[in-house]
Amino acid sequence: MFPFDTASLALITVGIALVASPFIYYSYKLKKQTSMHFATFEEFSVKHNVSPAQHEYWRNHYHLGLDSQYQKLIYHRFGPYPEQSLIDLKEVSKISLQEKTRKVEIGKERRYILEYLALQFHFKDASHPPKTIEMYDGSLFTSQAGERALAEKWLGILGKQVSNGA
């Protein structure tokens, strides 16, 4: 083996600790933030007597939960513009996907970049304005992480709930 003196071993240990400390701190901070988000979501659920059996949490920014028994949807958006919503799916007539894109042209190549993605709920009562819940905001995130597939998944799940409740 290699002979190490005490000073070298101490220096290596301090170096490893200095390199690892930002990662450990970030992991701790992320776990604390996630647990706070889940606690807020749970508190809101209990307050409204809703027990979501199916839920999704993504980007440390959004949380969506469905109580199939009572046909209620809970939505939370965290961050600079937080939102807490409860949607009674028995009052919803239709759900649609709302997206905003922008076209970028470079030479002959055209690309469409998603800027905003949301689920929009249209209610049976025409006087009730449609409700939109954000799934992705291009001004907050530089790239997508499966939000389109996630939105389509929830569109299918919620569409079944709405058609069963009709």
C-alpha positions in Angstrom: 0.0 0.0 0.0 0.9 3.7 0.0 2.3 5.1 3.2 0.4 8.2 4.3 1.4 10.5 7.1 -1.2 12.1 9.4 -1.0 15.5 7.8 -1.7 14.2 4.3 -4.6 12.1 5.5 -6.1 15.1 7.3 -5.6 17.3 4.2 -7.3 14.7 2.0 -10.2 14.3 4.4 -10.7 18.1 4.6 -10.6 18.3 0.7 -13.2 15.6 0.3 -15.4 17.3 2.9 -15.1 20.6 1.1 -16.0 19.1 -2.2 -18.9 17.0 -0.8 -20.4 19.7 1.4 -22.3 21.7 -1.3 -23.9 18.4 -2.5 -24.9 17.4 1.0 -26.3 20.9 1.7 -28.3 20.9 -1.5 -29.7 17.4 -0.8 -30.7 18.4 2.7 -32.3 21.7 1.5 -34.2 19.8 -1.3 -35.5 17.2 1.2 -36.7 19.9 3.6 -38.4 21.8 0.8 -40.1 18.6 -0.5 -41.3 17.6 2.9 -42.7 21.2 3.5 -44.6 21.0 0.1 -46.0 17.6 1.0 -47.1 18.8 4.4 -48.8 21.9 2.9 -50.6 19.6 0.4 -51.7 17.2 3.1 -52.9 20.1 5.3 -55.0 21.5 2.4 -56.4 18.0 1.7 -57.4 17.5 5.3 -59.0 21.0 5.5 -61.2 20.2 2.5 -62.0 16.6 3.5 -60.3 15.2 0.4 -58.1 12.1 0.4 -56.2 11.9 -2.8 -55.2 8.3 -3.6 -53.4 9.3 -6.8 -51.1 12.2 -7.0 -48.1 13.5 -8.9 -45.3 15.8 -7.7 -42.8 17.2 -10.2 -40.1 19.9 -10.6 -40.4 20.7 -6.9 -42.9 23.2 -8.1 -46.2 21.4 -8.8 -48.4 18.9 -7.0 -51.6 17.4 -8.2 -53.8 14.9 -6.4 -57.1 13.1 -7.3 -59.7 11.7 -4.9 -61.6 9.4 -7.2 -64.2 8.6 -4.6 -65.4 12.2 -4.2 -64.2 13.3 -7.7 -62.1 16.1 -6.3 -58.9 17.4 -7.7 -56.3 19.3 -5.6 -53.6 21.3 -7.3 -50.7 23.2 -5.7 -48.1 25.4 -7.4 -45.2 26.5 -5.3 -42.7 29.1 -6.0 -42.9 32.9 -6.6 -46.7 32.7 -7.5 -48.1 30.0 -5.3 -51.6 28.6 -5.9 -53.8 26.2 -4.1 -57.0 24.9 -5.9 -59.7 22.4 -5.3 -61.8 21.4 -8.4 -65.0 19.4 -8.0 -65.0 17.3 -11.2 -68.7 16.7 -10.8 -69.2 20.3 -11.9 -66.8 20.0 -14.9 -68.2 19.3 -18.4 -64.9 19.1 -20.4 -61.2 19.2 -19.9 -58.8 20.3 -22.5 -55.0 20.8 -23.0 -53.9 24.4 -23.4 -50.5 25.1 -24.8 -48.7 28.1 -26.1 -45.7 27.7 -28.5 -43.5 30.0 -30.4 -41.9 29.4 -33.8 -38.1 29.8 -34.2 -36.7 29.8 -37.7 -33.0 29.3 -38.3 -32.4 29.3 -42.1 -34.7 26.7 -43.5 -35.3 24.9 -40.2 -38.4 25.7 -38.2 -38.8 24.7 -34.6 -41.7 25.1 -32.2 -40.8 25.8 -28.6 -43.3 25.1 -25.9 -43.7 28.2 -23.6 -46.7 27.1 -21.6 -48.7 24.0 -20.9 -51.9 23.7 -18.8 -55.0 21.7 -18.2 -58.2 23.8 -18.7 -61.4 22.9 -17.0 -64.7 24.0 -18.5 -67.7 23.9 -16.2 -71.3 22.8 -16.7 -72.4 26.2 -15.3 -71.8 28.6 -18.2 -71.4 31.5 -15.7 -68.4 29.8 -14.1 -65.3 30.8 -16.0 -62.9 28.1 -17.1 -60.2 27.1 -14.6 -56.6 26.6 -15.8 -53.9 24.7 -13.9 -50.4 25.1 -15.1 -48.3 22.1 -15.9 -45.2 23.8 -17.4 -44.0 27.4 -17.7 -41.2 28.0 -20.1 -40.2 31.2 -18.3 -39.4 29.2 -15.1 -37.7 26.2 -16.7 -35.4 26.1 -19.7 -36.3 22.6 -20.8 -39.1 20.1 -20.5 -38.9 17.1 -18.3 -41.8 15.0 -19.6 -44.5 17.6 -18.8 -46.4 17.0 -22.1 -46.7 13.2 -21.4 -47.6 14.0 -17.8 -50.3 16.5 -19.0 -51.7 14.0 -21.4 -51.7 11.3 -18.8 -53.7 13.5 -16.4 -56.0 14.6 -19.2 -56.9 10.9 -19.7 -57.3 10.2 -16.0 -59.4 13.2 -15.4 -61.4 12.8 -18.6 -62.5 9.4 -17.4 -63.6 10.9 -14.0 -65.6 13.6 -15.8 -67.3 11.1 -18.2 -68.1 8.7 -15.3 -69.6 11.5 -13.3 -71.8 12.8 -16.1 
